Amino acid sequence: MAQKGARLVNKREKLLDAALARAMADIEAGRVRPAEDIFAELKDRYKRLVGRTYSARLQECDKLRRDLRRG
């Protein structure tokens, strides 16, 4: 049982080492962007998404009000 656990740990370590090597290669090749830029893009994207959703709901409510007034 201990040998199987050790093999799993070794396998996981090798996968982690490979992922870190790929990340370092990306950094060295300049394939990175500042986190601030990415966070700003995500913030803008979610603001637009929430804005559209909220706006669509307001439009639905307005339509329902008009329909109710008409009877």
N, C-alpha and C positions, 0 to 999 in steps of 0.2 A: 504494500500500500504506500509506503514512504517513497519507494522508487517511482511509482506512478505520479505521485504528487511532485516529486523533484523534476520529472520529465515535463509536467505541465508548466511548472514555474520556468524552466529553461526555455520552453517553447514560447511562453508569453514574453520573456525577456528578449528573445531573438526578434519577435515581432515588434516590440517596443523599440529596440535598437534600429531596426529597419525604418520604422516610421520617423524616428529622430534623424536618421541619416537623410531621408527624403526632405524633411523640413529644413535641415541645414543646407542642403543643396539648393533649395528654393531661395533661402536667405542669401546665400553666396551669389546666386544668379540674378538677384534683384527682383525676384517674383514675390514681392511683399508689398503691403500697403499699411500706412499707419492705422492703428486701431481707431483713432479719433475719426478718420474719414469713413471707415466702415460703420461705426456707431452712428455718425451723422446721417449716412444714407439710410440705415435701418429706421432711425427715428423719423425721418421724412416719409419713408415708405409707409410706416404704420400710421402716421398722422393722416396721410392721404386716404388710407384704407378706412380708418375710423371716421374720417370726415365724410367719405362717400356713403358709408353705412348710415351714419347719423342723418345725413342729408336725404337719403332715400327714405328713411323712416319718417322724417318730417313731411316729405312729399306724400307718402301714403296716408298719414294722419290728415293732412289738408284735403286730400281727395275724399277720405271717408266723411269728414265734416261737411264738405260740399254735397256729397251724396245724401247724407242724412237731412240736410236742410231742404233739399229738393223733395224729399219724402219718398 
